[in-house]
Structure formats: structure tokens, C-alpha cells
Amino acid sequence: MDVLASTLASTAAAADVGGSGLILVSDGKPRAIGGSDAACRALAHAQVTIGSGPAFRCMVSGCPVGIEDLLTGYPHGHPELAPYSGSVRAVLSVPIRVGRVVTGALDLYDRTAHDWPSRQLAVGRELAQVIAAILYLLASDPQGRSVSSPLSGVPQ
């Protein structure tokens, strides 16, 4: 298992969900970065390919988006993703922010349809902050200096 999949599997375990996926914005375009397993990777890639889904709603609004059942009609679900959802039914997308800028979405996936209680929402937000901190550290050069520009919204 690669490091990213392992990290996302640990993220899913920490959130007490069936899996997780990661979509990040690079050069102004969303990119599916990975998932905790094959089904989660496929769903992240499908959202980017189609240009629709909870992660997109989350990144545009800057707010978490909880989907009780992915297969139900919009706005409560995203049936356009049904062919790619595998066993995933419930999705919680949480924005990843670096500074004030939304840089992606962390998706938490479950295999059964359910609502997202405030406890899971809080855990999702905390995990998104951890991922943002990791991304910020990875964007530093070997001497620890930030590689962001002052216009990006990312503190230096």
C-alpha cells in the first residue's frame, strides 16, 4: 500500500468511516489525488472527470457538504456518480484550507446511507486541518521556507 493510500486509510479509521478520498486544486484545476481503497479512488476520479459531486459543492461553497445517500436525487444526492460509486452511499466533503484559501476537499465515505451527526462533522473538519498542515509543510523548501507567494492567501 502506498503512503497516500495508507494515510487516507488512517484518516478513514480516525473518522470511523468506511473510506476517504482526497481532491486538491492545482494550477486552478481540481485533481483526484487518491483514496483509501480502489472504490474511494474511483469515486474521487469520477467527481473530477464529471465535474460534479459533493467535493465540488464543498470547494465552491467553502462549507462541508453532507450527503446521506449518494444515489438519491440532487441536491440531497448525486445520482450522476452512481455508476462510479461502488459500495459508497454516504459522503461527507470537508474543505481543505491553507490560510483562507480552499485548496481541496477531504471526502469521508461510508457504505451505508446515513446522516452526518455533528460529531462526525467536527472530526472531518479536524482531519481536513491536519491534511492542510501537512500540505503546507510539503510546500516548503528543504530549508523550511515557504514557497507560496504573498498573493496566494497562504501565510508566509
N, C-alpha and C positions, 0 to 999 in steps of 0.2 A: 504494500500500500504506500502510495507516495505521501510526502509530508503534508500537502494541502488536503488531500482526502482524509488523512489521519486527523488533522486539525479540525476539519469540518465534522468528522465523526465525533470528536471530543466535544465540539460545540453543541451538537445534537444531544449528546448524553447529558451535558450540563443543563440544557433546556428541557430535558425529559421529553423529547420528541423523537420521531422515527428517523429523521434525517435533516440535512441542511444543504443549502446551496448559496453560492456567492456570485453576485454580478457587480462588476466595477465599471466606472466610466473612465475611459482612456481616450485622449485626443477627441473629447466631445462625443464619443460613441460608447453605448453600453456593450460590455463584453462578458460572456459567461466564463467565469474563472474556474469553477469546479463545483463538486458536490461530494457529499459524504459517501455516496454509492452511485451505481450506474443510473438508477431511476432519478435520483436527485440531479445528477449531471445532465441527464436528458431533458428534464423539466427546465432547468436554468437555460440550457441552449435553446429550447423551444421558445421561451419567452423572448430571448434576444432575436431569434430568427423571425418570429411573427411580429415582434414589436408591441406586444401586449401581455398583460398579466399583472399580478399583484406587485411584483418588483417595480414595474414601470409606474404604476399608480403611486407607489411609495416614494420613488425617486422624484417624481414630478411634484407631489404634494409636500414632500419632506416630512410626512407623518406615517406612522405604522399603518399597515393595511392588514386586517384580519379577515380571512376567507374561511367560512365554516365548511363549505363544500364546494370544491373547485368545479364540480360538474354541473352545478345549478346555473341558472341564467344570470347574466350581468345585471346589476352591479354586485350581486351577492356571490357570484362565482365567475368563472372564466371557462365556459364550455369549449371555447376555441382551442384550449390546451388539452382537452380530453384525450385526443389521440397520443399525446406525449406524456400524460400524467402517470402512467403505470398504476401503481397502487396508492399514489398520493391523493389524498382527499382534502385535508385542511392545510392551509398555508398562512403563515404569519410573516409578512415582509416588514423589516425594520430598516430605516435609513442608516447608512453609514456616513458619518460626518467627520471631516477633517477640518477643524476650525468651524466656520459657519457654512462650509460648502458640502453639499450632499455629493459624495463620491461613489455611491453604490448602494446596494441593498443586501442584507443578510436575510435569506429565506429560511424559515423553520417549517418543516414538513411533517405531517402526521398521516398515518394510513387509514384513520377513521375520521369521519366528519364530526366536528365539534366546534363550539365557540371557543374563543381565546380569552380566558379569565385574566384579570388584571395582574395576577402573579406571573403568568407566562409572558405577558406584555412587558413587565418590568425586567424579567430575566432576559428577554430578547433585546431590550434597549441596552442593558449592561453588556451583553455579549457583543453587540454592534460597536460599543465604545472600545472594548478590548481589541476588536479587529481593527478599528480606526487607529488605535495607538500602535499596533503592530505595523500597519501600513505606513504610518508616519515615520516610524523608526527605520523601516526598509527604504524609505525615500531619502535617507541621509547618506552622505558620502562616508567613506571609511574613517574620516576624522570626526564624524558626528555632526558635521554642518548640514543644515537643511539645504535641499536642492530646489525648494519651491521659490517662486518669485513672490515679491511683495504684493503683486496684484491678484494672486490666486486666492486670497482669503485664508490661506494657511499661515498661522503664526510662525515667525522665524525665531 
